[in-house]
């Protein structure tokens, strides 16, 4: 009988990009991680193309080659429109000391050629262990496989655990999560030392609260920088639908003004250079925005999350990790609204935080301690997701540039 290892390695590991009749065929894994979808690429396939990798990624996802194209439906690629379905992870071996593998996220937007290399995605990260196991890049343990993944965008290490009974590279499909119908292979991810992922500080402005446009907000950076404000401060209940929030242009304009001011106050950077007000206004990734309100469905807090340009269908896990941590810090807007959470103490302790969102309840485990009157340490935050492989194969890139064709010929 042919075993699983034999079947998954037959084509993918031995495949390589190749040019045939002017079409560049490129190996891809089309996957879902949590509530995000996108593509996972093996780093050695991209590395020979250098800076031309961005052209490859754009073609695969179906975004414009340059500039912007309003109304682009991505019908020529694998992207699906919203930011949550426009993600490409590049995976390659790590240093073996800090991490086993490195991941680099390319965040795309349907109408733009620009690629954001500045953030991680906790949802899509859940696809990485399955990608590694499916392609025999990681040996399966018994009964659990563990892998450390260093994200180059944020310099955060994620500890991933999946169940692999019998030491076979097959994760049981028995995990359900909010926003995904049915049970699929589960993975627990722990973000190690997630505080200050982009700014180096838990509170990037140095304050528990700031006021922008007359609205009190808390700027918190755990896994991702986020602006947290009360829904009622904007005249909202906090239980509005995603559709109604996205249709409210006045609300989005006001949020944009707030996150731009907050981003400037947090000194957010892109490629080591402080972002301008215009760059922040157009940003598809940072800072995230979260409207919070009291829980109504048995959780500790209710959230409406923005990416920031659009309201999220659920609650991104990196944003969830940030919100869960903020709920445990007295003085923040999140702590003010959260209900039923025990305060942190001097000893290391774990707190489970349940966050209501349009898709259900996202739960995160926060491990932390009180170090002083207003000083906290958060060594890790964990969450559970599930993942799915849609297909492995070769994506045909039609009309590659002359430079890309030349590079492909040189590799032949």
C-alpha positions as CSV (number, residue, x, y, z in Angstrom):
1,X,0.0,0.0,0.0
2,X,1.3,3.5,-0.8
3,X,1.6,5.5,2.4
4,X,0.7,9.1,2.9
5,X,4.3,10.3,2.7
6,X,4.8,8.8,-0.7
7,X,1.6,10.4,-2.2
8,X,2.2,13.9,-1.1
9,X,5.9,14.1,-2.2
10,X,5.5,12.7,-5.7
11,X,5.2,16.0,-7.5
12,X,5.3,19.0,-5.2
13,X,8.8,18.6,-3.7
14,X,10.4,17.8,-7.0
15,X,8.6,20.5,-8.9
16,X,10.2,23.8,-9.7
17,X,9.2,27.0,-11.5
18,X,9.5,26.5,-15.3
19,X,8.8,28.5,-18.4
20,X,6.9,26.7,-21.2
21,X,5.8,28.5,-24.3
22,X,6.1,31.9,-22.6
23,X,4.0,30.8,-19.6
24,X,5.7,30.5,-16.2
25,X,4.4,27.6,-14.2
26,X,4.9,28.2,-10.4
27,X,4.3,25.7,-7.5
28,X,1.6,26.8,-5.1
29,X,-0.4,25.5,-2.2
30,X,-3.8,27.1,-2.1
31,X,-5.0,27.0,1.5
32,X,-7.2,28.2,4.3
33,X,-6.0,29.0,7.8
34,X,-8.7,29.9,10.3
35,X,-11.0,32.4,8.6
36,X,-8.4,33.6,6.0
37,X,-7.5,32.1,2.6
38,X,-4.5,32.5,0.4
39,X,-1.4,30.9,-0.9
40,X,1.6,29.3,0.7
41,X,4.8,29.3,-1.3
42,X,8.1,27.5,-0.6
43,X,10.9,30.0,-0.2
44,X,13.5,28.2,-2.4
45,X,11.1,28.4,-5.3
46,X,10.9,32.2,-5.0
47,X,14.5,33.0,-3.9
48,X,16.1,32.8,-7.4
49,X,13.8,35.5,-8.7
50,X,14.9,38.2,-6.2
51,X,12.8,41.3,-6.3
52,X,10.8,39.9,-9.1
53,X,9.0,37.8,-6.5
54,X,6.4,40.6,-6.2
55,X,5.5,40.2,-9.8
56,X,5.0,36.5,-9.3
57,X,2.8,37.1,-6.2
58,X,0.7,39.7,-7.9
59,X,0.0,37.4,-10.9
60,X,-0.9,34.5,-8.7
61,X,-3.4,36.5,-6.7
62,X,-4.8,38.5,-9.6
63,X,-4.1,42.1,-8.4
64,X,-2.9,44.9,-10.7
65,X,0.6,44.8,-12.1
66,X,1.1,48.4,-11.2
67,X,-0.9,51.3,-9.7
68,X,-4.6,50.8,-8.8
69,X,-7.5,49.3,-10.7
70,X,-10.8,50.2,-9.2
71,X,-13.4,47.4,-9.1
72,X,-10.8,44.7,-9.7
73,X,-12.5,41.3,-9.1
74,X,-9.3,39.3,-9.2
75,X,-10.7,36.9,-11.7
76,X,-7.2,36.2,-13.1
77,X,-5.9,34.9,-9.8
78,X,-6.6,33.2,-6.6
79,X,-7.4,36.2,-4.4
80,X,-11.1,36.6,-3.4
81,X,-11.5,40.4,-2.8
82,X,-11.4,41.1,1.0
83,X,-8.1,41.5,2.9
84,X,-8.8,38.2,4.7
85,X,-8.6,36.3,1.3
86,X,-5.5,38.1,-0.1
87,X,-2.7,36.6,1.8
88,X,0.5,34.9,0.6
89,X,2.9,33.2,3.0
90,X,6.5,32.4,2.0
91,X,7.9,29.6,4.1
92,X,11.5,28.6,4.4
93,X,13.9,26.9,6.8
94,X,14.7,28.8,10.0
95,X,18.0,29.0,11.9
96,X,17.3,25.9,13.9
97,X,18.0,27.7,17.1
98,X,15.3,30.3,17.5
99,X,12.9,28.6,15.1
100,X,12.5,25.7,12.8
101,X,11.0,27.7,9.9
102,X,10.6,31.3,8.9
103,X,7.3,32.7,7.5
104,X,6.9,36.0,5.6
105,X,3.5,37.4,4.9
106,X,2.7,39.4,1.8
107,X,-0.7,41.1,2.3
108,X,-2.4,42.2,-0.8
109,X,-5.4,44.3,-1.7
110,X,-7.7,43.6,-4.6
111,X,-7.5,47.0,-6.3
112,X,-3.8,47.8,-5.5
113,X,-0.5,46.6,-6.8
114,X,1.3,47.6,-3.6
115,X,2.1,44.7,-1.3
116,X,2.3,45.3,2.5
117,X,5.2,43.4,4.1
118,X,4.6,44.8,7.6
119,X,2.2,42.5,9.3
120,X,1.6,38.9,10.3
121,X,-1.7,36.9,10.0
122,X,-2.6,34.7,13.0
123,X,-5.4,33.0,11.0
124,X,-3.4,32.1,7.9
125,X,-0.5,31.0,10.1
126,X,-2.6,28.0,11.1
127,X,-2.1,26.7,7.5
128,X,1.7,26.5,7.9
129,X,2.0,23.3,10.0
130,X,-0.3,21.4,7.5
131,X,1.8,22.8,4.6
132,X,5.0,21.5,6.2
133,X,3.5,18.1,7.1
134,X,1.8,17.6,3.7
135,X,5.0,18.2,1.9
136,X,7.3,16.2,4.2
137,X,9.2,19.3,5.2
138,X,8.6,18.5,8.9
139,X,8.7,15.0,10.5
140,X,5.5,14.0,12.3
141,X,5.7,13.3,16.0
142,X,3.6,10.9,18.0
143,X,1.1,11.9,19.3
144,X,1.8,15.5,18.8
145,X,4.0,17.5,16.3
146,X,5.5,20.8,17.4
147,X,7.1,23.4,15.2
148,X,8.5,26.9,15.9
149,X,7.8,29.5,13.2
150,X,9.6,32.8,13.2
151,X,7.6,35.5,11.4
152,X,10.0,37.9,9.6
153,X,7.4,40.7,9.3
154,X,7.0,41.1,13.1
155,X,9.9,39.2,14.6
156,X,7.5,37.1,16.6
157,X,8.0,33.3,17.2
158,X,4.8,31.2,17.1
159,X,4.9,27.7,18.7
160,X,2.5,25.5,16.7
161,X,1.1,22.2,18.0
162,X,-0.9,19.7,16.0
163,X,-2.1,16.2,16.8
164,X,-0.5,13.5,14.6
165,X,-1.6,10.1,16.1
166,X,0.8,7.3,15.3
167,X,3.4,9.7,14.0
168,X,1.6,10.0,10.6
169,X,1.6,13.4,8.9
170,X,-2.2,13.6,9.1
171,X,-4.0,16.0,11.5
172,X,-7.5,14.7,12.6
173,X,-10.3,16.8,11.2
174,X,-12.2,17.3,14.4
175,X,-11.8,21.0,15.3
176,X,-14.5,23.6,14.8
177,X,-14.0,27.4,15.1
178,X,-16.4,30.4,14.7
179,X,-16.9,31.5,11.1
180,X,-16.0,28.2,9.5
181,X,-18.7,25.6,8.8
182,X,-17.8,22.1,9.9
183,X,-14.8,20.4,11.5
184,X,-11.3,20.5,10.0
185,X,-7.7,19.7,11.2
186,X,-6.9,21.8,14.3
187,X,-3.8,23.6,15.4
188,X,-2.9,25.5,18.6
189,X,-0.7,28.5,18.1
190,X,1.1,30.3,20.9
191,X,2.6,33.7,20.1
192,X,5.9,33.9,22.1
193,X,6.8,37.4,23.5
194,X,4.1,39.1,21.4
195,X,4.2,42.5,23.1
196,X,5.5,45.3,21.0
197,X,5.4,43.4,17.7
198,X,5.6,46.6,15.6
199,X,6.5,49.3,18.1
200,X,8.5,47.6,20.8
201,X,6.0,48.6,23.5
202,X,2.8,47.3,25.0
203,X,1.4,50.9,25.0
204,X,3.1,52.5,22.0
205,X,2.0,56.1,23.0
206,X,3.2,55.6,26.6
207,X,-0.3,56.1,27.9
208,X,-3.2,53.9,28.8
209,X,-5.5,56.2,27.0
210,X,-5.4,58.9,24.4
211,X,-8.1,61.2,23.0
212,X,-8.5,61.6,19.2
213,X,-11.4,63.6,17.7
214,X,-12.9,63.7,21.2
215,X,-13.0,59.9,21.6
216,X,-11.0,58.1,24.3
217,X,-9.0,55.2,22.8
218,X,-6.3,52.8,24.0
219,X,-3.4,52.1,21.7
220,X,-2.1,48.6,22.4
221,X,0.6,46.5,20.5
222,X,0.4,42.8,21.1
223,X,1.0,40.7,18.0
224,X,-0.4,43.7,16.0
225,X,-0.9,47.4,16.9
226,X,-4.5,48.2,17.5
227,X,-6.7,51.2,18.5
228,X,-9.4,50.2,20.9
229,X,-12.5,52.4,21.6
230,X,-15.9,52.0,23.0
231,X,-18.7,51.5,20.5
232,X,-21.0,53.8,22.4
233,X,-18.5,56.6,22.1
234,X,-19.5,56.6,18.4
235,X,-23.2,56.2,19.1
236,X,-23.2,52.5,18.3
237,X,-24.6,49.6,20.3
238,X,-21.7,47.3,19.5
239,X,-23.9,44.5,18.0
240,X,-24.2,46.0,14.5
241,X,-23.8,43.7,11.5
242,X,-20.7,43.7,9.4
243,X,-22.7,44.8,6.4
244,X,-24.2,47.8,8.2
245,X,-20.8,48.9,9.5
246,X,-19.2,48.6,6.0
247,X,-22.1,50.6,4.5
248,X,-21.7,53.5,7.0
249,X,-19.3,55.8,5.1
250,X,-19.6,58.5,7.8
251,X,-18.5,56.0,10.5
252,X,-15.6,54.8,8.4
253,X,-14.5,58.3,7.7
254,X,-14.5,59.1,11.4
255,X,-12.6,55.9,12.2
256,X,-10.1,56.7,9.5
257,X,-9.4,60.1,11.2
258,X,-8.9,58.4,14.5
259,X,-6.6,55.6,13.3
260,X,-4.5,58.1,11.4
261,X,-3.9,60.2,14.5
262,X,-3.3,57.1,16.6
263,X,-0.9,55.7,14.0
264,X,1.1,58.9,14.1
265,X,1.1,58.9,17.9
266,X,2.3,55.3,17.9
267,X,5.0,56.2,15.5
268,X,4.1,53.3,13.2
269,X,6.7,52.6,10.5
270,X,6.9,50.9,7.1
271,X,10.3,49.5,6.2
272,X,11.9,51.5,9.0
273,X,10.5,54.8,7.9
274,X,7.7,56.6,9.9
275,X,4.4,56.3,8.1
276,X,2.8,59.6,6.9
277,X,-0.8,60.6,7.5
278,X,-1.6,59.7,3.9
279,X,0.0,56.3,4.1
280,X,-1.9,55.5,7.3
281,X,-5.2,56.7,5.8
282,X,-4.6,54.3,2.8
283,X,-3.2,51.4,4.9
284,X,-4.8,48.0,4.6
285,X,-3.1,46.6,7.6
286,X,-2.1,48.9,10.5
287,X,-3.3,50.0,12.9
288,X,-6.2,47.7,13.4
289,X,-9.3,49.2,15.0
290,X,-11.6,47.5,17.5
291,X,-15.0,48.8,18.8
292,X,-15.8,47.2,22.1
293,X,-19.0,46.8,24.1
294,X,-20.3,44.7,27.1
295,X,-20.8,41.0,26.4
296,X,-24.3,39.7,25.7
297,X,-23.7,36.0,24.8
298,X,-21.7,34.7,27.7
299,X,-18.3,36.1,26.7
300,X,-16.1,38.6,28.5
301,X,-16.3,41.4,25.9
302,X,-18.0,42.0,22.5
303,X,-16.0,43.3,19.6
304,X,-16.4,44.8,16.1
305,X,-13.0,44.6,14.3
306,X,-11.7,46.7,11.4
307,X,-8.7,45.7,9.2
308,X,-8.8,48.9,9.2
309,X,-10.4,49.8,5.9
310,X,-13.3,47.3,6.3
311,X,-15.2,45.6,9.1
312,X,-14.0,42.1,9.7
313,X,-16.5,39.2,9.4
314,X,-15.2,37.8,12.7
315,X,-12.2,38.8,14.7
316,X,-8.7,38.2,13.4
317,X,-6.7,36.1,15.9
318,X,-3.8,38.5,16.1
319,X,-6.3,41.3,16.9
320,X,-8.0,38.9,19.3
321,X,-4.7,38.2,21.1
322,X,-4.2,42.0,21.4
323,X,-7.7,42.6,22.6
324,X,-7.6,39.8,25.1
325,X,-4.4,41.2,26.6
326,X,-5.8,44.7,26.7
327,X,-8.7,43.4,28.7
328,X,-6.3,42.4,31.5
329,X,-4.6,45.8,31.7
330,X,-6.4,48.2,34.1
331,X,-7.0,51.6,32.6
332,X,-7.5,50.6,29.0
333,X,-10.9,51.0,27.2
334,X,-11.0,47.2,26.9
335,X,-10.5,46.6,30.6
336,X,-13.2,49.2,31.3
337,X,-15.8,47.3,29.2
338,X,-14.8,43.7,29.9
339,X,-16.7,41.7,32.5
340,X,-15.9,38.6,34.6
341,X,-12.1,38.5,34.3
342,X,-9.8,38.0,37.3
343,X,-7.0,40.5,37.6
344,X,-3.4,39.5,37.0
345,X,-1.2,38.8,40.0
346,X,2.5,38.8,40.7
347,X,2.9,35.1,39.9
348,X,2.7,33.9,36.3
349,X,-0.9,32.9,35.6
350,X,-3.2,32.1,32.7
351,X,-6.4,33.9,31.8
352,X,-8.9,32.6,29.2
353,X,-10.6,35.5,27.5
354,X,-13.8,35.0,25.4
355,X,-14.5,37.6,22.8
356,X,-17.9,37.9,21.1
357,X,-17.8,38.8,17.4
358,X,-20.1,38.5,14.4
359,X,-19.0,34.9,13.8
360,X,-19.3,33.6,17.3
361,X,-16.8,33.6,20.2
362,X,-13.1,33.7,19.8
363,X,-11.1,32.4,22.8
364,X,-7.5,33.2,23.6
365,X,-5.3,32.1,26.5
366,X,-3.2,34.9,27.9
367,X,-0.2,34.0,30.1
368,X,1.0,37.0,32.1
369,X,1.9,38.6,35.5
370,X,1.9,41.9,37.3
371,X,5.4,43.2,37.6
372,X,4.6,46.5,39.3
373,X,1.8,48.9,39.9
374,X,1.2,49.4,36.2
375,X,3.8,47.1,34.6
376,X,2.9,43.8,33.1
377,X,4.7,40.9,31.4
378,X,3.0,38.7,28.8
379,X,5.3,35.8,27.8
380,X,2.7,34.2,25.4
381,X,-0.8,34.3,24.1
382,X,-2.4,31.2,22.6
383,X,-5.4,30.4,20.4
384,X,-6.8,27.5,18.4
385,X,-7.7,27.5,14.7
386,X,-8.2,24.9,12.0
387,X,-6.8,24.7,8.5
388,X,-7.6,23.2,5.1
389,X,-5.7,22.5,1.9
390,X,-7.7,23.4,-1.2
391,X,-5.1,22.1,-3.7
392,X,-1.5,21.8,-4.6
393,X,-0.3,22.5,-8.1
394,X,1.3,24.7,-10.7
395,X,-0.2,28.1,-11.2
396,X,0.4,29.2,-14.9
397,X,1.5,32.8,-15.0
398,X,0.5,34.2,-18.3
399,X,2.2,37.3,-19.8
400,X,5.2,37.3,-17.4
401,X,7.5,40.3,-17.9
402,X,10.6,40.0,-20.1
403,X,12.8,40.2,-16.9
404,X,10.8,37.3,-15.3
405,X,11.1,35.2,-18.5
406,X,14.8,35.9,-18.7
407,X,15.3,34.8,-15.1
408,X,13.2,31.7,-15.6
409,X,15.3,30.7,-18.7
410,X,18.5,31.2,-16.7
411,X,17.2,28.7,-14.1
412,X,16.2,26.1,-16.7
